Amino acid sequence: ISMSEVAKPAQTGKWETIRRLRYGDVLKLIRHRYGANGVPDDDAGRPDLMELLFLASMAPTGAEKKVRNNIELYAPWMQADEVEALIQHFAVTPHYEKLRTAEALGSAVLLKNVERERLKRWRLKPYDISNADLEAQAKDRERNRRASQRRKQGVRPKAEYLAELASRPKPWIDARVSQRTWQRR
């Protein structure tokens, strides 16, 4: 059985886009963690490699070639018989069993929030933080982004404006009348 015989998921366009984005995210994570030497043959590296291979094996064309290439690049230590067994396994495993949610993928590769923030892998959810905390982080990021845009446009911060307002002369106070009365006179 070749991998091309495995049924494709519904809405191929949408799922292919998600697969490619997640593939890139996992690939960047692997390169960050292990460098150019590839994934180590241990309990830390194998789950990361498997998730990358799951995503590569769901490619609509040339999946077997992509899996072989990834193994050659990131797991040169893997024996030929193990490579063939993995490729056979990926060929018979349906896509719905290989496709993970962002949360499940983050848990599978043990992605911590600090690492996610550093690498800017927003599509993967870390396992060490709650959804409410993630939403709060996203709001803070958006708030900071908007504030930065306002500064670029020349809008002063509120504290700076209020400080200038407080330092202006207020002759109505010396005259012991309200500001409106002072302006009317």
N, C-alpha and C positions, 0 to 999 in steps of 0.2 A: 504494500500500500504506500502510495506517495502522499505527501502532504497536500497536494493540489486536489485530492479526492475528498478532503474533509470539507463539510458544508460551511459556507461563508455565513456570517451573522447577517441578520436583517439590517437594512439601511447601511449598506457597505460604505457609502461615502462618509457618513457621520462616524461610524465606528473605525474606519480606516484612519481618519484624522485623529481621533482620540488615541488609537494605537500608536501612531507615529509620534505624537506629542509625548506620550508616556514612555515610549521607547527612548526618545531623546533625553527625557528626565532621568531615567534609570541609567542610561549610558553616561551622562554627565556625573551622576552620583558615583558610579563605579570608577570613573577616571579620577574623580576627586579623592575617593577613599584609597585607591590602590595604585594610582599613577599609571605609567606606561607599561609596567611589568605585567599587568593582568591581575586577575583575581587569584588569591591564594587558595590552595587546596585545604581549606579548614571550615569550621562551623560558621565563620563569619562571611567568607567569600562565596561559598556554594549557594546559599539562598539568593544572594544578589545576582549571581550568574544565572540561576534558574529563572528568575523573573525576567531578566533580559532575554533569555532564550524563549520563554513563553511568548513574549511580545514579538520577537523575530519570527517565530513559527506561525504566527497568525497573518503574516503578510499575504496579500492576495496572489502575488506571483513570486516565484523563486524563493519560497520559504525555506526549503531544504538547503539551498545554497547560502542563504543568509545565516541560518543556524550554524552550518559548518564554518563559515567565515568568522562568526562571533566566537565560536569555540577555539578556532585557530588563533585568533587575536588575543582573547582574554583568558583562555584556559589551555595554554600550550602543554601543560602537564597531563592533560586528560589522555588516557589510553584509547587506541583506535576502536577496540570492542565496546568501550563505554560510550564513545561518540556515536557509534552505530545504534546502540541500544537506546540512547537518548533521542536520536532522530526518529527511530521507530516509535518510541513512546509519544513524541510530539505528533507524529502522523496519525495515530489512532485516537488521540485525545481530542474531543470536540472543543471548539472555540469557547463555548460558554463555560467550560471548566477551567480554561486558561485565562479568561478575561477577569480582571480584578477591578474592584472599585478603587477609587483614590485612597480611601481609608485602609482597605485590605492590602493594597500595594505598599503603602507607607509602613504598615505593620510588618509586612513580609520582609522588607529590606531594613527594618529597624531604623527608620528615619526619625531623627530627633528634630525638634523645632529649630534649634540653634543652627543645625546643618541646613535645614530647609531655607531659613532666612538668609544664610550666607550664600547659598547657591541660587537663591531666588527660584526655587522649584515649587511654585504656588499650586500646581495641579496635583501634587502629592500631599496627602494629609499625614502629619506626624503622629506617632503613637503616644507621645508623652504630654499631650495638651488637649484640653476639651474643645468641643466645637464652639462653645460660648467664648472661650479665650481666643480662638482663631478669629471669630467675628470681631472681637474687640481690637485685635491686632490689625485687621484689615481696615477697620474704621480709623484707627490712629494713622496708618499709612496714608489713607486717602485724605485725612485732615491735614497732615503734613505736606502732602503733594499740593493740595489746593493753596495752603498758606505760602508755599514756595512760589507758586504761580502768581499769587497776588503781589509778592515782593518784587518779582521780575517786572510786573506791570507798574510798579511804583507806588502801590498802596502801602501806607505806613501801618505798622502794628498798632493795635488799640492802646496798648500801654504808652507808646511813644506819643500818640495823639493826646491822650489824657494828661500826660506830663506837660506837654506844651500848653494845653488848655489851662492847667492849674498855674502855670507861670505867667500867664497874661495879666496885665493890670486890670483891677476890678474897682473902678472909681465909685460905683454905687455902694460898695461896702463902707468906704470912708464917708460917704454922704448919708449913710444909714437909711437907705431906701432900697426897694427891690430892684432887680435888674430891669424888669419890665417898666417900672416907673422911671428909672434913669433913662431908658431908651425913649420913652414917650416924651420926656422933657427935652 
